[in-house]
Amino acid sequence: MSKRYKPYPEYKPSGVEWLGVIPKQWEVKRLKNGARLLIEKTCIENEQVIALENIEGWSGNLVETDSAYKGDGIQCVKNDLLFGKLRPYLAKVYQCPNTLVAFGDLLAYRPADNAHSRFIFYTMLTDWFISIVDGSTYGAKMPRANSEFVGNMKLAFPSHPEQRAIASFLDRETGKIDRMIGKQERMIELLKEKRQAVISHAVTKGLNPNAPMKDSGIEWLGEIPEHWDIRTISRSTTKITNGYVGPTRGILFENGVPYIQATHIKKGVVNFDDAYFVRKEWSNAHSKSILREGDVLIVQTGAGTGDVGLVSNNEEGYNCHALIILAPRKGVISGGFLSEVLQSHYGYSKLYSIRTGGMHPHLNCSEVQYVKVPVPPRYEQDAIMEFIKAETSKLDRLGAKAKQAIELMKERRTALISAAVTGKIDVRNEE
């Protein structure tokens, strides 16, 4: 913690391991002595309803959902606190801004007269509070916290005016940190847009701004360099096929030939996570979907339909499930260039336009083969790929620095909250 903040003049042992020493005038009390668990149910009719999925992020921001809530919920009023009791969502804490109904896997608490809602809110967000409650969860499929255990959690309480001062300090300081995080997040988004624009321009317009242009005759593509060709994917590849499409029960093992699925295709590369393997004999019997370096994979169905990945030397010999496999015609187009074209604004729009299925999107090889792509001479493709690699590497380094800055700011925010609500720093006179 920064040397800017001073400790309290005197401390005493709290008798609680995770609290350590606390300021001399503070008290240790159980959560249930500072906030009452609400258990009375009310029928949901026209009230504003908050469910676990509505709460996003550490600070309790809300997101809209399309869910229709039916049944009973907990009637809450302004300053009541909601705590997500399912293990993956334990860090979700929400302070009610008005009267509403809490629905589903939320514990609802009403602060006592001598407890400040916002102070308890911040205490419930500390790493130690979340960690201890997390360790108490039960249930194999959906681990959840026990309300009695949570209510018996020991917290450090100063006087009500001091709780209010600490909460105001944290509102102010975490607000500053959140604004800085927001700026870095916006920078990351701008870098992503810039990256996409660099790729899209390079693979559809080339690197020479003075090159004579011609109309491609293709929607979303526009003009291309005059000496470039336009080819369908079927004329640019030696193979268009599917990975194995069928039930996987009985064919997956803990070792063997790596088996690529849609979840492994992200941002133009294959990220195999050692999750799925098939027997070598099975793979050989399904040889049409054995991958070769330079193959281009397209996610065929599901939420990631249209995502593209390039098979590298590391994935040579792998097999795959329900992916479209394109084997580029070596003398015509490189796998790298074809992969970038399909990830460009043009490629994405084209693949999106031929998807079928509505709620369950799907791409068919029979449609993909007719997608037209710009094809420069091979030497120019190689130059374009070198250019893309150099330019995107710069942007990726900037993005990595921004992500690192965000992580450091989140760590500072977490440390600041913990230090303030346990009395490790004295913020009573901080402005």
Summary of the structure (lengths in Angstrom):
residues: 431
radius of gyration: 28.3
end to end distance: 17.5
largest distance: 81.2
contacts: 1303
relative contact order: 0.13
helix: 38%
strand: 25%
